[in-house]
Amino acid sequence: MTSIDAYGISSPTEHPELTPEELGRRTLRLLDGLKSMDELTVDQVSARTGIPLKYAPKGKVYAFTVQEPDSPWYYGVNYREGLEGKLLELEYAYVGDARPKGAPLCGLSVDGLVRKLKADGYSLWIDVDELGQALAYYFERSPLKVRVVPAASVPNEKTGAYHMCVSQLMITSAD
């Protein structure tokens, strides 16, 4: 990475254009035309998405994180290169062990991702628990794999219908 700035958690006012929804859109944009994870470097990820990744030495990862004000919720992107390949992760999460009250931070919906990735030629399979509830959605278009972990369902503000939010989205090479 060419930047010498150190990693630090940002506030929404530092990057007002990088809302939870926009960070999701920019991360998904990375998949457009991507043939292999081998094509990506941290500089290319930053250039193609406009996400200002900085090196976080403790995690040995390039990251961008926004902490919501007066809330345990945060969202961000991590990019890692290692012995097991390259990984890009989008995360909507919270600080602490107990899930905060109220609606989760919902930058992307699982339904929207399923539609987009299937239209882009990805095959889908769902990992379910013993009750048949989805633990993760896996999409593959060789040599890429996308893993989506759902979060809680929230009502759509316009329609009132519920949709499942994304907690985590990971892009890796298919095994």
N, CA, C and O atoms as a DFTB+ gen file, in Angstrom:
700 C
 N C O
     1  1       0.854      -1.178       0.000
     2  2       0.000       0.000       0.000
     3  2       0.890       1.228       0.000
     4  3       1.863       1.294       0.751
     5  1       0.576       2.161      -0.804
     6  2       1.431       3.326      -0.952
     7  2       1.200       4.378       0.130
     8  3       2.065       5.224       0.354
     9  1       0.079       4.343       0.790
    10  2      -0.232       5.345       1.806
    11  2       0.533       5.057       3.090
    12  3       0.709       3.900       3.474
    13  1       0.993       6.134       3.760
    14  2       1.701       5.946       5.013
    15  2       0.801       6.205       6.217
    16  3       1.232       6.036       7.358
    17  1      -0.441       6.614       5.976
    18  2      -1.369       6.863       7.074
    19  2      -1.643       5.567       7.823
    20  3      -1.780       4.503       7.219
    21  1      -1.719       5.671       9.143
    22  2      -2.002       4.503       9.972
    23  2      -3.505       4.277      10.059
    24  3      -4.299       5.206       9.913
    25  1      -3.876       3.031      10.298
    26  2      -5.273       2.664      10.459
    27  2      -5.844       3.296      11.720
    28  3      -5.164       3.387      12.742
    29  1      -7.062       3.720      11.643
    30  2      -7.815       4.215      12.787
    31  2      -9.291       4.119      12.466
    32  3      -9.683       4.194      11.301
    33  1     -10.103       3.957      13.478
    34  2     -11.551       3.886      13.273
    35  2     -12.060       5.280      12.945
    36  3     -11.697       6.257      13.599
    37  1     -12.903       5.359      11.928
    38  2     -13.445       6.638      11.462
    39  2     -14.834       6.885      12.029
    40  3     -15.519       5.966      12.477
    41  1     -15.226       8.143      11.998
    42  2     -16.606       8.504      12.330
    43  2     -17.336       8.760      11.013
    44  3     -16.693       9.031       9.999
    45  1     -18.662       8.678      11.013
    46  2     -19.409       8.933       9.775
    47  2     -19.156      10.324       9.195
    48  3     -19.286      10.511       7.985
    49  1     -18.800      11.300      10.025
    50  2     -18.563      12.654       9.523
    51  2     -17.244      12.761       8.750
    52  3     -17.082      13.671       7.936
    53  1     -16.304      11.846       8.994
    54  2     -15.035      11.864       8.262
    55  2     -15.212      11.405       6.816
    56  3     -14.498      11.866       5.926
    57  1     -16.149      10.513       6.583
    58  2     -16.416       9.962       5.249
    59  2     -17.933       9.868       5.058
    60  3     -18.478       8.766       5.000
    61  1     -18.620      11.012       4.961
    62  2     -20.086      10.974       4.889
    63  2     -20.623      10.215       3.672
    64  3     -21.750       9.720       3.696
    65  1     -19.825      10.125       2.617
    66  2     -20.265       9.399       1.422
    67  2     -20.235       7.886       1.618
    68  3     -20.889       7.157       0.871
    69  1     -19.489       7.404       2.607
    70  2     -19.355       5.960       2.823
    71  2     -20.338       5.478       3.892
    72  3     -19.951       5.073       4.988
    73  1     -21.605       5.538       3.539
    74  2     -22.675       5.036       4.400
    75  2     -22.607       3.505       4.414
    76  3     -21.887       2.922       3.604
    77  1     -23.329       2.851       5.302
    78  2     -23.349       1.381       5.277
    79  2     -23.795       0.831       3.912
    80  3     -23.230      -0.147       3.421
    81  1     -24.793       1.454       3.315
    82  2     -25.285       0.997       2.012
    83  2     -24.245       1.212       0.920
    84  3     -24.018       0.332       0.090
    85  1     -23.613       2.383       0.920
    86  2     -22.616       2.691      -0.115
    87  2     -21.384       1.796       0.015
    88  3     -20.814       1.372      -0.990
    89  1     -20.980       1.511       1.236
    90  2     -19.834       0.608       1.420
    91  2     -20.165      -0.777       0.863
    92  3     -19.307      -1.430       0.270
    93  1     -21.403      -1.224       1.053
    94  2     -21.845      -2.489       0.481
    95  2     -21.827      -2.464      -1.036
    96  3     -21.338      -3.400      -1.669
    97  1     -22.360      -1.394      -1.628
    98  2     -22.381      -1.264      -3.096
    99  2     -20.968      -1.270      -3.666
   100  3     -20.699      -1.936      -4.666
   101  1     -20.073      -0.531      -3.030
   102  2     -18.696      -0.456      -3.529
   103  2     -17.980      -1.795      -3.399
   104  3     -17.182      -2.162      -4.261
   105  1     -18.258      -2.508      -2.345
   106  2     -17.646      -3.832      -2.185
   107  2     -18.154      -4.776      -3.266
   108  3     -17.369      -5.512      -3.862
   109  1     -19.450      -4.763      -3.523
   110  2     -20.017      -5.616      -4.567
   111  2     -19.513      -5.222      -5.950
   112  3     -19.357      -6.080      -6.819
   113  1     -19.262      -3.950      -6.161
   114  2     -18.730      -3.474      -7.436
   115  2     -17.395      -4.148      -7.758
   116  3     -17.045      -4.317      -8.926
   117  1     -16.674      -4.520      -6.745
   118  2     -15.386      -5.185      -6.929
   119  2     -15.547      -6.508      -7.679
   120  3     -14.640      -6.936      -8.394
   121  1     -16.708      -7.154      -7.512
   122  2     -16.947      -8.428      -8.194
   123  2     -17.168      -8.265      -9.697
   124  3     -16.964      -9.211     -10.458
   125  1     -17.585      -7.073     -10.128
   126  2     -17.856      -6.847     -11.551
   127  2     -16.580      -7.017     -12.365
   128  3     -15.631      -6.246     -12.220
   129  1     -16.567      -8.021     -13.209
   130  2     -15.418      -8.276     -14.072
   131  2     -14.253      -8.978     -13.413
   132  3     -13.247      -9.253     -14.067
   133  1     -14.369      -9.276     -12.114
   134  2     -13.269      -9.948     -11.412
   135  2     -13.207     -11.410     -11.839
   136  3     -14.185     -12.146     -11.709
   137  1     -12.068     -11.815     -12.342
   138  2     -11.888     -13.196     -12.809
   139  2     -11.262     -14.077     -11.732
   140  3     -11.522     -15.279     -11.679
   141  1     -10.434     -13.475     -10.872
   142  2      -9.711     -14.245      -9.862
   143  2      -9.239     -13.306      -8.758
   144  3      -8.986     -12.127      -9.004
   145  1      -9.123     -13.825      -7.559
   146  2      -8.586     -13.030      -6.449
   147  2      -7.121     -12.689      -6.704
   148  3      -6.608     -11.718      -6.148
   149  1      -6.446     -13.471      -7.535
   150  2      -5.045     -13.197      -7.862
   151  2      -4.881     -11.838      -8.528
   152  3      -3.798     -11.255      -8.476
   153  1      -5.939     -11.320      -9.155
   154  2      -5.894     -10.023      -9.829
   155  2      -5.798      -8.861      -8.847
   156  3      -5.386      -7.764      -9.225
   157  1      -6.172      -9.089      -7.596
   158  2      -6.302      -7.985      -6.649
   159  2      -5.063      -7.760      -5.795
   160  3      -4.425      -8.700      -5.320
   161  1      -4.748      -6.486      -5.617
   162  2      -3.801      -6.040      -4.612
   163  2      -4.551      -5.040      -3.745
   164  3      -5.652      -4.620      -4.098
   165  1      -3.980      -4.661      -2.635
   166  2      -4.657      -3.697      -1.770
   167  2      -4.844      -2.365      -2.492
   168  3      -5.873      -1.710      -2.327
   169  1      -3.857      -1.961      -3.292
   170  2      -3.997      -0.704      -4.038
   171  2      -5.133      -0.782      -5.050
   172  3      -5.867       0.189      -5.239
   173  1      -5.281      -1.942      -5.706
   174  2      -6.360      -2.108      -6.670
   175  2      -7.718      -2.101      -5.985
   176  3      -8.671      -1.528      -6.513
   177  1      -7.821      -2.730      -4.818
   178  2      -9.085      -2.725      -4.069
   179  2      -9.466      -1.286      -3.737
   180  3     -10.610      -0.884      -3.949
   181  1      -8.522      -0.511      -3.220
   182  2      -8.806       0.891      -2.875
   183  2      -9.169       1.704      -4.106
   184  3     -10.101       2.507      -4.066
   185  1      -8.437       1.503      -5.208
   186  2      -8.702       2.273      -6.430
   187  2     -10.056       1.919      -7.039
   188  3     -10.787       2.810      -7.472
   189  1     -10.398       0.641      -7.079
   190  2     -11.648       0.214      -7.720
   191  2     -12.883       0.535      -6.883
   192  3     -13.971       0.717      -7.429
   193  1     -12.723       0.607      -5.563
   194  2     -13.874       0.846      -4.690
   195  2     -13.928       2.260      -4.113
   196  3     -14.996       2.731      -3.722
   197  1     -12.781       2.938      -4.060
   198  2     -12.739       4.247      -3.413
   199  2     -12.786       4.146      -1.897
   200  3     -13.047       5.136      -1.214
   201  1     -12.536       2.963      -1.374
   202  2     -12.516       2.759       0.084
   203  2     -11.077       2.966       0.562
   204  3     -10.167       2.286       0.089
   205  1     -10.864       3.901       1.497
   206  2      -9.505       4.224       1.945
   207  2      -8.948       3.206       2.955
   208  3      -8.956       3.449       4.162
   209  1      -8.474       2.086       2.452
   210  2      -7.925       1.049       3.320
   211  2      -6.579       1.497       3.891
   212  3      -5.761       2.093       3.190
   213  1      -6.366       1.203       5.162
   214  2      -5.101       1.504       5.850
   215  2      -4.624       0.239       6.542
   216  3      -5.432      -0.615       6.909
   217  1      -3.335       0.117       6.719
   218  2      -2.773      -1.090       7.329
   219  2      -2.964      -1.070       8.846
   220  3      -2.616      -0.099       9.517
   221  1      -3.523      -2.161       9.370
   222  2      -3.706      -2.347      10.816
   223  2      -2.735      -3.447      11.241
   224  3      -3.040      -4.628      11.075
   225  1      -1.579      -3.087      11.783
   226  2      -0.536      -4.082      12.055
   227  2      -0.944      -5.180      13.037
   228  3      -0.499      -6.319      12.892
   229  1      -1.767      -4.873      14.020
   230  2      -2.173      -5.918      14.974
   231  2      -2.909      -7.052      14.281
   232  3      -2.694      -8.221      14.604
   233  1      -3.765      -6.722      13.342
   234  2      -4.533      -7.738      12.629
   235  2      -3.867      -8.211      11.349
   236  3      -4.342      -9.146      10.706
   237  1      -2.757      -7.559      10.976
   238  2      -2.066      -7.858       9.716
   239  2      -3.050      -7.821       8.555
   240  3      -3.101      -8.728       7.725
   241  1      -3.831      -6.743       8.523
   242  2      -4.908      -6.592       7.556
   243  2      -4.996      -5.122       7.154
   244  3      -4.646      -4.231       7.928
   245  1      -5.467      -4.885       5.937
   246  2      -5.791      -3.528       5.508
   247  2      -7.273      -3.352       5.792
   248  3      -8.085      -4.215       5.457
   249  1      -7.623      -2.227       6.412
   250  2      -9.002      -2.096       6.882
   251  2      -9.501      -0.665       6.774
   252  3      -8.735       0.298       6.727
   253  1     -10.813      -0.576       6.737
   254  2     -11.531       0.689       6.845
   255  2     -12.748       0.401       7.700
   256  3     -13.537      -0.486       7.376
   257  1     -12.915       1.143       8.797
   258  2     -14.011       0.907       9.739
   259  2     -14.648       2.236      10.130
   260  3     -13.959       3.226      10.377
   261  1     -15.968       2.236      10.181
   262  2     -16.723       3.405      10.647
   263  2     -17.523       2.986      11.871
   264  3     -18.282       2.018      11.822
   265  1     -17.353       3.712      12.962
   266  2     -18.105       3.484      14.198
   267  2     -19.281       4.450      14.222
   268  3     -19.096       5.663      14.124
   269  1     -20.494       3.909      14.353
   270  2     -21.682       4.760      14.444
   271  2     -21.628       5.552      15.759
   272  3     -21.259       4.995      16.792
   273  1     -21.989       6.844      15.733
   274  2     -21.936       7.648      16.957
   275  2     -22.967       7.183      17.984
   276  3     -24.095       6.832      17.641
   277  1     -22.558       7.190      19.238
   278  2     -23.440       6.831      20.346
   279  2     -24.117       5.488      20.127
   280  3     -25.294       5.326      20.448
   281  1     -23.383       4.526      19.582
   282  2     -23.936       3.218      19.255
   283  2     -22.810       2.192      19.270
   284  3     -21.660       2.532      18.992
   285  1     -23.130       0.934      19.594
   286  2     -22.111      -0.109      19.505
   287  2     -21.893      -0.604      18.065
   288  3     -20.972      -1.383      17.820
   289  1     -22.726      -0.164      17.112
   290  2     -22.648      -0.657      15.734
   291  2     -21.507      -0.013      14.963
   292  3     -21.232       1.179      15.094
   293  1     -20.849      -0.843      14.151
   294  2     -19.820      -0.360      13.235
   295  2     -19.908      -1.154      11.941
   296  3     -20.537      -2.211      11.891
   297  1     -19.286      -0.646      10.916
   298  2     -19.236      -1.346       9.636
   299  2     -17.888      -1.073       8.990
   300  3     -17.249      -0.053       9.248
   301  1     -17.472      -2.006       8.148
   302  2     -16.174      -1.812       7.529
   303  2     -15.802      -2.899       6.552
   304  3     -16.529      -3.872       6.349
   305  1     -14.634      -2.700       5.947
   306  2     -14.070      -3.630       4.969
   307  2     -12.657      -3.977       5.405
   308  3     -11.892      -3.114       5.835
   309  1     -12.324      -5.263       5.285
   310  2     -10.968      -5.748       5.560
   311  2     -10.447      -6.477       4.332
   312  3     -11.192      -7.196       3.665
   313  1      -9.173      -6.291       4.037
   314  2      -8.517      -7.005       2.937
   315  2      -7.268      -7.650       3.499
   316  3      -6.465      -7.003       4.171
   317  1      -7.114      -8.936       3.217
   318  2      -5.987      -9.691       3.776
   319  2      -5.353     -10.542       2.685
   320  3      -6.042     -11.137       1.857
   321  1      -4.021     -10.585       2.704
   322  2      -3.253     -11.485       1.848
   323  2      -2.442     -12.372       2.777
   324  3      -1.791     -11.886       3.702
   325  1      -2.484     -13.679       2.528
   326  2      -1.735     -14.583       3.385
   327  2      -1.439     -15.886       2.683
   328  3      -1.630     -16.024       1.474
   329  1      -0.970     -16.835       3.465
   330  2      -0.620     -18.143       2.921
   331  2      -1.814     -18.853       2.308
   332  3      -1.666     -19.632       1.366
   333  1      -2.990     -18.585       2.840
   334  2      -4.205     -19.246       2.350
   335  2      -4.912     -18.429       1.279
   336  3      -6.066     -18.707       0.952
   337  1      -4.242     -17.434       0.735
   338  2      -4.824     -16.644      -0.339
   339  2      -5.274     -15.275       0.114
   340  3      -4.911     -14.800       1.190
   341  1      -6.073     -14.653      -0.733
   342  2      -6.563     -13.301      -0.478
   343  2      -8.029     -13.369      -0.066
   344  3      -8.781     -14.242      -0.498
   345  1      -8.406     -12.422       0.782
   346  2      -9.769     -12.389       1.305
   347  2     -10.203     -10.942       1.438
   348  3      -9.444     -10.094       1.908
   349  1     -11.424     -10.668       1.023
   350  2     -12.017      -9.359       1.227
   351  2     -13.287      -9.575       2.037
   352  3     -14.120     -10.409       1.680
   353  1     -13.437      -8.829       3.120
   354  2     -14.575      -9.010       4.018
   355  2     -15.278      -7.674       4.247
   356  3     -14.645      -6.663       4.550
   357  1     -16.592      -7.694       4.095
   358  2     -17.462      -6.577       4.448
   359  2     -18.211      -7.011       5.697
   360  3     -18.741      -8.120       5.755
   361  1     -18.254      -6.142       6.691
   362  2     -18.849      -6.536       7.966
   363  2     -19.733      -5.427       8.520
   364  3     -19.374      -4.250       8.499
   365  1     -20.891      -5.833       9.014
   366  2     -21.799      -4.962       9.772
   367  2     -21.928      -5.630      11.132
   368  3     -22.551      -6.686      11.243
   369  1     -21.352      -5.035      12.161
   370  2     -21.257      -5.724      13.449
   371  2     -21.396      -4.722      14.600
   372  3     -21.661      -3.538      14.392
   373  1     -21.213      -5.228      15.796
   374  2     -21.305      -4.405      16.992
   375  2     -20.220      -4.799      17.975
   376  3     -19.706      -5.917      17.947
   377  1     -19.884      -3.860      18.841
   378  2     -18.905      -4.088      19.894
   379  2     -19.627      -4.733      21.065
   380  3     -20.721      -4.305      21.432
   381  1     -19.025      -5.759      21.653
   382  2     -19.605      -6.422      22.812
   383  2     -20.124      -7.804      22.488
   384  3     -20.160      -8.221      21.330
   385  1     -20.525      -8.503      23.530
   386  2     -20.992      -9.882      23.385
   387  2     -22.495      -9.981      23.144
   388  3     -22.960     -10.904      22.475
   389  1     -23.249      -9.037      23.687
   390  2     -24.706      -9.096      23.572
   391  2     -25.174      -8.221      22.419
   392  3     -24.713      -7.092      22.256
   393  1     -26.100      -8.757      21.615
   394  2     -26.653      -8.002      20.490
   395  2     -27.394      -6.779      21.027
   396  3     -28.226      -6.898      21.927
   397  1     -27.091      -5.604      20.473
   398  2     -27.770      -4.384      20.933
   399  2     -29.276      -4.437      20.648
   400  3     -29.721      -5.112      19.720
   401  1     -30.032      -3.729      21.447
   402  2     -31.474      -3.648      21.231
   403  2     -31.748      -2.829      19.976
   404  3     -30.942      -1.993      19.569
   405  1     -32.884      -3.087      19.384
   406  2     -33.277      -2.346      18.192
   407  2     -32.819      -3.039      16.925
   408  3     -32.286      -4.149      16.960
   409  1     -33.031      -2.377      15.823
   410  2     -32.717      -2.941      14.512
   411  2     -31.207      -2.989      14.296
   412  3     -30.480      -2.116      14.771
   413  1     -30.738      -4.011      13.578
   414  2     -29.307      -4.087      13.276
   415  2     -28.931      -3.055      12.212
   416  3     -29.787      -2.517      11.510
   417  1     -27.656      -2.802      12.116
   418  2     -27.135      -1.976      11.039
   419  2     -27.309      -2.780       9.758
   420  3     -26.772      -3.882       9.646
   421  1     -28.044      -2.254       8.799
   422  2     -28.433      -3.050       7.634
   423  2     -28.036      -2.334       6.347
   424  3     -28.818      -1.570       5.781
   425  1     -26.817      -2.592       5.896
   426  2     -26.328      -1.965       4.681
   427  2     -26.720      -2.706       3.418
   428  3     -26.855      -2.101       2.355
   429  1     -26.903      -4.016       3.527
   430  2     -27.283      -4.860       2.392
   431  2     -28.328      -5.865       2.855
   432  3     -28.341      -6.267       4.019
   433  1     -29.207      -6.269       1.938
   434  2     -30.165      -7.325       2.270
   435  2     -29.736      -8.621       1.597
   436  3     -29.172      -8.608       0.503
   437  1     -30.006      -9.727       2.253
   438  2     -29.678     -11.039       1.700
   439  2     -30.455     -11.263       0.407
   440  3     -29.886     -11.755      -0.568
   441  1     -31.730     -10.917       0.375
   442  2     -32.545     -11.105      -0.827
   443  2     -31.960     -10.359      -2.027
   444  3     -31.903     -10.898      -3.132
   445  1     -31.530      -9.130      -1.805
   446  2     -30.929      -8.348      -2.878
   447  2     -29.642      -8.976      -3.386
   448  3     -29.378      -8.988      -4.588
   449  1     -28.843      -9.499      -2.464
   450  2     -27.598     -10.166      -2.859
   451  2     -27.866     -11.438      -3.647
   452  3     -27.197     -11.710      -4.643
   453  1     -28.848     -12.218      -3.200
   454  2     -29.185     -13.454      -3.902
   455  2     -29.575     -13.133      -5.344
   456  3     -29.098     -13.779      -6.277
   457  1     -30.435     -12.144      -5.525
   458  2     -30.859     -11.758      -6.880
   459  2     -29.673     -11.310      -7.733
   460  3     -29.522     -11.748      -8.873
   461  1     -28.834     -10.437      -7.177
   462  2     -27.701      -9.895      -7.935
   463  2     -26.704     -10.983      -8.308
   464  3     -26.311     -11.090      -9.470
   465  1     -26.295     -11.785      -7.342
   466  2     -25.254     -12.769      -7.611
   467  2     -25.748     -13.897      -8.518
   468  3     -24.990     -14.398      -9.348
   469  1     -26.999     -14.295      -8.366
   470  2     -27.544     -15.305      -9.289
   471  2     -27.616     -14.736     -10.707
   472  3     -27.319     -15.441     -11.671
   473  1     -28.006     -13.475     -10.840
   474  2     -28.048     -12.837     -12.161
   475  2     -26.645     -12.708     -12.762
   476  3     -26.489     -12.693     -13.983
   477  1     -25.632     -12.616     -11.906
   478  2     -24.242     -12.516     -12.362
   479  2     -23.611     -13.879     -12.630
   480  3     -22.415     -13.966     -12.911
   481  1     -24.413     -14.949     -12.544
   482  2     -23.909     -16.278     -12.889
   483  2     -23.342     -17.091     -11.748
   484  3     -22.712     -18.121     -11.987
   485  1     -23.544     -16.664     -10.524
   486  2     -23.074     -17.426      -9.368
   487  2     -24.092     -18.510      -9.023
   488  3     -25.300     -18.275      -9.066
   489  1     -23.598     -19.693      -8.682
   490  2     -24.485     -20.736      -8.174
   491  2     -24.596     -20.560      -6.663
   492  3     -23.670     -20.064      -6.021
   493  1     -25.726     -20.964      -6.101
   494  2     -26.035     -20.729      -4.687
   495  2     -26.257     -22.043      -3.967
   496  3     -26.902     -22.949      -4.496
   497  1     -25.726     -22.147      -2.766
   498  2     -26.141     -23.184      -1.839
   499  2     -26.189     -22.566      -0.450
   500  3     -25.460     -21.621      -0.148
   501  1     -27.061     -23.118       0.389
   502  2     -27.311     -22.541       1.709
   503  2     -26.961     -23.574       2.771
   504  3     -27.397     -24.724       2.705
   505  1     -26.174     -23.152       3.745
   506  2     -25.839     -23.980       4.900
   507  2     -26.896     -23.698       5.968
   508  3     -27.073     -22.551       6.379
   509  1     -27.601     -24.743       6.417
   510  2     -28.673     -24.560       7.397
   511  2     -28.369     -25.325       8.678
   512  3     -27.604     -26.289       8.676
   513  1     -28.980     -24.879       9.770
   514  2     -28.841     -25.584      11.038
   515  2     -29.882     -26.708      11.118
   516  3     -30.603     -26.960      10.152
   517  1     -29.958     -27.378      12.266
   518  2     -30.869     -28.512      12.423
   519  2     -32.348     -28.116      12.359
   520  3     -33.215     -28.977      12.207
   521  1     -32.634     -26.818      12.474
   522  2     -34.010     -26.332      12.358
   523  2     -34.332     -25.823      10.957
   524  3     -35.451     -25.385      10.688
   525  1     -33.347     -25.883      10.071
   526  2     -33.551     -25.414       8.712
   527  2     -33.335     -23.917       8.533
   528  3     -33.654     -23.366       7.479
   529  1     -32.795     -23.253       9.557
   530  2     -32.535     -21.819       9.465
   531  2     -31.173     -21.598       8.797
   532  3     -30.215     -22.322       9.069
   533  1     -31.100     -20.614       7.944
   534  2     -29.873     -20.340       7.201
   535  2     -28.768     -19.828       8.114
   536  3     -28.936     -18.844       8.835
   537  1     -27.633     -20.523       8.063
   538  2     -26.437     -20.067       8.773
   539  2     -25.574     -19.205       7.864
   540  3     -25.007     -18.203       8.297
   541  1     -25.482     -19.605       6.599
   542  2     -24.686     -18.859       5.613
   543  2     -25.162     -19.212       4.216
   544  3     -25.644     -20.315       3.961
   545  1     -25.016     -18.261       3.329
   546  2     -25.304     -18.438       1.906
   547  2     -23.963     -18.445       1.187
   548  3     -23.129     -17.569       1.416
   549  1     -23.754     -19.421       0.326
   550  2     -22.512     -19.523      -0.437
   551  2     -22.819     -19.378      -1.916
   552  3     -23.734     -20.013      -2.440
   553  1     -22.052     -18.544      -2.575
   554  2     -22.187     -18.314      -4.005
   555  2     -20.848     -18.649      -4.637
   556  3     -19.802     -18.261      -4.118
   557  1     -20.873     -19.361      -5.745
   558  2     -19.623     -19.685      -6.411
   559  2     -19.752     -19.492      -7.914
   560  3     -20.730     -19.898      -8.542
   561  1     -18.749     -18.870      -8.451
   562  2     -18.534     -18.760      -9.890
   563  2     -17.029     -18.908     -10.028
   564  3     -16.271     -17.949      -9.880
   565  1     -16.624     -20.126     -10.314
   566  2     -15.214     -20.487     -10.263
   567  2     -14.353     -19.482     -11.027
   568  3     -14.674     -19.128     -12.161
   569  1     -13.284     -19.031     -10.425
   570  2     -12.644     -19.466      -9.194
   571  2     -12.973     -18.605      -7.970
   572  3     -12.184     -18.566      -7.025
   573  1     -14.115     -17.919      -7.966
   574  2     -14.476     -17.044      -6.848
   575  2     -15.578     -17.658      -5.992
   576  3     -16.454     -18.367      -6.487
   577  1     -15.509     -17.365      -4.697
   578  2     -16.566     -17.777      -3.777
   579  2     -16.947     -16.574      -2.918
   580  3     -16.087     -15.817      -2.468
   581  1     -18.253     -16.411      -2.700
   582  2     -18.777     -15.347      -1.849
   583  2     -19.583     -16.020      -0.745
   584  3     -20.491     -16.807      -1.014
   585  1     -19.244     -15.703       0.490
   586  2     -19.967     -16.240       1.654
   587  2     -20.712     -15.088       2.307
   588  3     -20.129     -14.043       2.594
   589  1     -22.004     -15.284       2.540
   590  2     -22.837     -14.255       3.149
   591  2     -23.448     -14.823       4.427
   592  3     -24.124     -15.851       4.400
   593  1     -23.200     -14.142       5.544
   594  2     -23.779     -14.536       6.831
   595  2     -24.923     -13.574       7.129
   596  3     -24.723     -12.361       7.188
   597  1     -26.131     -14.124       7.318
   598  2     -27.276     -13.234       7.577
   599  2     -27.282     -12.707       9.005
   600  3     -26.724     -13.309       9.922
   601  1     -27.926     -11.573       9.154
   602  2     -28.166     -10.979      10.477
   603  2     -29.673     -11.046      10.713
   604  3     -30.375     -11.829      10.073
   605  1     -30.147     -10.244      11.608
   606  2     -31.577     -10.226      11.926
   607  2     -32.391      -9.651      10.772
   608  3     -31.863      -8.965       9.896
   609  1     -33.677      -9.943      10.793
   610  2     -34.606      -9.369       9.821
   611  2     -35.086      -8.025      10.337
   612  3     -35.272      -7.835      11.539
   613  1     -35.283      -7.099       9.417
   614  2     -35.801      -5.778       9.785
   615  2     -36.906      -5.396       8.808
   616  3     -36.910      -5.847       7.662
   617  1     -37.850      -4.558       9.264
   618  2     -38.907      -4.122       8.335
   619  2     -38.386      -3.070       7.360
   620  3     -37.578      -2.214       7.723
   621  1     -38.854      -3.144       6.131
   622  2     -38.560      -2.130       5.135
   623  2     -39.340      -0.885       5.529
   624  3     -40.543      -0.957       5.778
   625  1     -38.659       0.259       5.586
   626  2     -39.315       1.488       6.040
   627  2     -40.459       1.904       5.117
   628  3     -41.430       2.509       5.570
   629  1     -40.352       1.585       3.827
   630  2     -41.379       2.001       2.863
   631  2     -42.552       1.022       2.802
   632  3     -43.709       1.443       2.769
   633  1     -42.258      -0.289       2.788
   634  2     -43.318      -1.279       2.579
   635  2     -43.769      -1.976       3.855
   636  3     -44.881      -2.500       3.915
   637  1     -42.912      -1.985       4.878
   638  2     -43.244      -2.693       6.105
   639  2     -42.911      -4.174       6.041
   640  3     -42.924      -4.855       7.066
   641  1     -42.609      -4.687       4.840
   642  2     -42.227      -6.097       4.698
   643  2     -40.841      -6.307       5.298
   644  3     -39.983      -5.426       5.234
   645  1     -40.636      -7.474       5.877
   646  2     -39.347      -7.769       6.492
   647  2     -38.354      -8.283       5.463
   648  3     -38.720      -8.986       4.521
   649  1     -37.084      -7.919       5.660
   650  2     -36.009      -8.484       4.853
   651  2     -34.825      -8.799       5.766
   652  3     -34.622      -8.147       6.790
   653  1     -34.053      -9.806       5.376
   654  2     -32.917     -10.242       6.172
   655  2     -31.690      -9.413       5.798
   656  3     -31.357      -9.265       4.623
   657  1     -31.035      -8.884       6.808
   658  2     -29.837      -8.074       6.608
   659  2     -28.599      -8.959       6.501
   660  3     -28.609     -10.123       6.901
   661  1     -27.543      -8.384       5.956
   662  2     -26.243      -9.058       5.879
   663  2     -25.429      -8.645       7.080
   664  3     -25.332      -7.461       7.400
   665  1     -24.842      -9.626       7.747
   666  2     -23.913      -9.380       8.835
   667  2     -22.479      -9.360       8.309
   668  3     -21.668      -8.527       8.713
   669  1     -22.183     -10.292       7.400
   670  2     -20.824     -10.434       6.870
   671  2     -20.876     -10.931       5.434
   672  3     -21.698     -11.781       5.092
   673  1     -19.998     -10.400       4.603
   674  2     -19.840     -10.874       3.235
   675  2     -18.344     -11.054       3.006
   676  3     -17.564     -10.124       3.213
   677  1     -17.946     -12.245       2.582
   678  2     -16.532     -12.526       2.329
   679  2     -16.347     -12.989       0.891
   680  3     -17.097     -13.828       0.392
   681  1     -15.341     -12.430       0.235
   682  2     -14.984     -12.829      -1.118
   683  2     -13.621     -13.494      -1.053
   684  3     -12.652     -12.903      -0.576
   685  1     -13.552     -14.748      -1.542
   686  2     -12.303     -15.502      -1.534
   687  2     -12.196     -16.296      -2.845
   688  3     -13.082     -16.258      -3.698
   689  1     -11.087     -17.006      -2.962
   690  2     -10.959     -17.960      -4.069
   691  2     -11.725     -19.208      -3.707
   692  3     -11.739     -19.623      -2.548
   693  1     -12.366     -19.810      -4.697
   694  2     -13.073     -21.075      -4.469
   695  2     -12.050     -22.167      -4.201
   696  3     -10.977     -22.188      -4.804
   697  1     -12.383     -23.059      -3.307
   698  2     -11.460     -24.158      -2.970
   699  2     -11.432     -25.206      -4.036
   700  3     -10.710     -26.196      -3.911
